[in-house]
Amino acid sequence: MLATRSFGNLIRAAGATRLKHTLPELPYEYSALEPVISREIMSLHHSKHHATYVNNLNVAEEKLVQAQSKAAETSTLLSLLSAVKFNGGGHVNHSILWCNLSPCKTEPSCTFLKAVTQDFGSLENMKNQLAAASVGVQGSGWGWLGYNKQMKKLQIATCQNQDPLQATTGLIPLFGIDVWEHAYYLQYKNVRADYVKAIFDVANWQDISARYDSAAK
């Protein structure tokens, strides 16, 4: 009974937000992050991969609402919820990623830098730990710097596939590093570590700091 009620809540939530999800525009040109990330990668990553997550999320949500209206079997609902989670996570994660990156050099805010120093010793230590965690993801997934609102501290975590950070771990996402091969393989081949190291050169610390300020309120 509890499981059925939970499914019903999720389905009603999907039905209540039937405004279709849309692909967000990038705040810069596809070529703007070169030489760290090539124009070809950015174009494919945004206009193909992210767009596919958006399209599939809309389809999965529509099917979920239809399945509920037909009193579908639990196995059908589970399959559709899995599709919502995967594609919804892909949409959420990439929407954060594009804002986490910038062609312009930015600096962390004083409040964010103070928190980083308190929890990691220095910005460089945090970057090294986040890089190590991201490189160490087995298969496809993400490395994240997140904020633990209960403990009031920054933490590093990883998620498999497109699992969204907050729904998976409870941490509020601040900075994500996509380590799916489509994010780097055309340029960095199988050397994930080089890509992860380079990504910090286009990190939008202004955006990351703003996310921290909002999460820490």
N, C-alpha and C positions, 0 to 999 in steps of 0.2 A: 504493500500500500504506500509506504514512504517513497519507494523508487518511482512508482507511478505518479505520485504527487510531484516529485522533483522534475520528472519529464514534462509534466503538464505546465509547470512554472516556466521551464526553459522554452517550451513551445509557444506559450502565450507571450513571453517576452519577445520572441522572434516575430510573432504576428503583430505585436504592438509597434514594431519598428520597421514596417514594410516599406518605408522610403528606401529606395535602392541605394546600395553603397556605390560610390564612384571613385575612380582613380584620381588621387590628388595630383595636382601639377607640381613639378619640381620647382624649387625656389631659385634655380640656376639652370644654365644650359647643360646639355649632356656632356659637352666637352670641358666644362668648367673645372672639373676635378683632376684633369690631366696635369702632370704625368702619373699621379698616384693611381687614379682609376680612369681607364681609357673611355673615350666617347662610345665605342662599340659596346663595352660592358654596360655602361650606364643606360644606353638606349635599350638594349635587350632586357636588362634587369628591371627597368621601370615599365617600358611599354609592352613587354611580353610577359615576364614572370609575375610582376605585381598585378598587372591587368588581369591575368588568369586567375589569381587568387580572388580578386574582386568579383569577376564574373561567376566563378564557381561558388562563392559565398552567397551571392544573390540567388542562384539556382537552388542551393542546398536549403536556404531558409524558406524559399517558396515551397519546396517539396515537403519540408518539415511541417509547415502549417497545413498543407493538404493532407498529409498523413494523419495528423491529429484529428482533422475533421472526419476522417474515414475510420477512426479508431484502429489505427494500424497496430500490428504486433510490436512488442517491445524490441525485438531484434531489428526491425525496420527503423524504429526511432533511434536506436543506438547507432546504427549505420549512418543515419542522417546527422545525428549530433556529432559524430566523429568528423564528418565532412565540414560541418560548421566550425568545429574547433580548429581543424587544420587550415582551412581557407581563411577563417576569421583571424586566426593567429598570424597568418602570412600577411594579411591586410594591415593589421595593427602594428606588427613588427616593422614592416617596410615604411609605413607612414611615419614612424618614429625615426627610422634610419635616415631618410632623406633630410630631415631637419637637423639630425645629429652631425651632418657633414656640411662643409662650407668651403668655397674656393678662397675665401678671405681669411687671413690670419686673425684669430680671436684669442682672448685671454680668459681664464677662469675668473669668476667674481671672487671678491675677498671672502664672502661667507662660504662659498663652495670650497675654496682653497683651504680655508681653516678647517672645514669638516674632513677634507681629504687628508690633511696633515695629522689631524687627531686620530683618524681611523687607520691610516696606512703609513704614516711617518713622513711621506712626501708625495708630491704628484708623480714623480718618477717611479716610486715604489708601486703606486696604484696602477700606473700604466703597465709596468712589468708583470704584475700579478694578473691583470685583466688580459694581457697578451698571452701569458702562459695558459690561462684557463681556456681562452678562445682557441688557441692552437691545439690544445689537448682534447677538444670535443671529438668524440668518435663518430665518424660518418658526417651527417649534416646537422646543423643546429646553429646556435647563437651563443656568444659570450656577452655578459651583461654587467654593467655597473648599476646597482639598484639601491633603493633606500628602504631600510627596515623601519617602518613608522612606529612599531611597538618598542623596539630597542633604541630608536633614534640614532641610527648609525648607517653608514654606507656599507654595502656588502657586494661581493662579486659572486655571480652565479652563472651557470650554463643551463641551456634548455635544448632538448633534442628537437629536430625537425622544425616545425613552426610553432611549437608550444609557446604561448604568450607568457611573459615573465610574471606578471602580477597574478594572473589566474592560476599559474602553476606553483609559484613559490610564495606569493604574498608580497614580494618586493615591488616597489614602484619603479618602473624603468626610467633610467636617466640616459644611459649611453649603451647602444647595442652594436655589436660587431657580427655581421652576417658571415658565417663560415661555410655556407653552402657553396659547392664548387662553382655554380653559375655566377657567384659574386666576384670571382677572381681568376678562374682557370684560364680564360683566353689570354690573360696578361701575365700571370704569375705561375702558370702551369700547376705542378703539384707542390710548389713551395709555399704552403699556406703561411708559414712564419714570416716570410718577406712581405706578404700582403698585409698581415695583421700589424706588423711593425710600421708599415707605411701609412696605414689608415689614420694614425694619430696626427699625421701631418695635415690632414684635412678635417680634423675633429672640430666641430663647432662648439667651443667651450662656452660661448654665450648662451646657446640653446640648452646645453647640458646644465649650466649653472641655473638657468631660469627654471628648469624642471626640478632641480634640487630645492630651490627656494619655495616652489609651489608644494612639493611633497613634504617639506619640513615644517610647514605652517601648523 
